[in-house]
Amino acid sequence: MADTAPGTADPFGGLVILDPDQTDLLLELDRTFAGWGRAAGAREILPPPVYPVSDLEKFDVYTNFPHLAFVGAGLDLESGENKPVDGRFAPAALRGAQVGLPHATCYSAFLYYENSVVAADELVTLVNRCFRNEERYEGLRRLLSFQMREVVALGSYEHTQQVIGSFAERIAAFADALSLRLEKVPAFDPFFQSDGARALLQKLSPVKYEFQAGDLAVSSVNTHRNFFGERCDIRGPENEFAFTSCVAFGLERWLSVLVDLHHGDAVEALGAVRTAARRLS
């Protein structure tokens, strides 16, 4: 890391080291959201932070989200250019980029269940590092690398809708208990080709809603229909492609808005989170 003050952004942009109080708050938030998942019947899985590019390509990541993508490559030792110059490696010093850094956590769940049959009411929770090549970075609000907790439902369409409906209510109740104003607004994710029937259906019936604190989305609920079931050959009990949905929590974003709400006092914000969680338990 560069010589900057503790907890401040790296000059490269979007990289922070949380101080102990911020870390306590983020971990408490993650325990809270993961606890909601477990209370709903979710089991935890632990994914790696990176995947083969070929795995992420199954989801059209590099077609629909090229502006967010990061990829990684090993050094080509035969090139003799194995030292960075001005903070970067020349393209000739790298082998082909075969490692993809995901920008969302839920991809891991679908890869975990690939080529399998799931129950009609499958539910898992997981947290992972996500990476986004943003046009700009802004403190804890918008980071290059951040953590996203998700609860992912697989199986019947009815199950996927029940999960995101109940979690949407839980998020709203949690925000009320925190005296945090959140607005639920429809949003759009280009999982589907822009000229396809699924994209048209998404425009007519929104499949993504964000919970925004001001102009910052801190959580979202997402319906994927059977897109990921098809791409990963995940089947339901009747051998149909499984439907999926997910609930996402951007942990550093929650941290940011709560610290702001408590005038920069992460310890006070931590107490508020614990009190709100007890009220809703």
Secondary structure, 3 states (H helix, E strand, C coil): CCCCCCCCCCCCCCCCCCCHHHHHHHHHHHHHHHHHHHHCCCEECCCCCCEEHHHHHCCCHHHHCCCCCEEECCECHHHCCCCCECCECCHHHECCCCEEECCCCHHHHHHHCCCCECCCEEEEEEEEEEECCCCCCECCCECCEEEEEEEEEEECHHHHHHHHHHHHHHHHHHHHHCCCCCEEEEECCCCCCCCCHHHHHHHHCCCEEEEEECCEEEEEEEEEECHHHHHCCCECCCCCECEEEEEEEEHHHHHHHHHHHCCCCHHHHHHHHHHHHHHHC
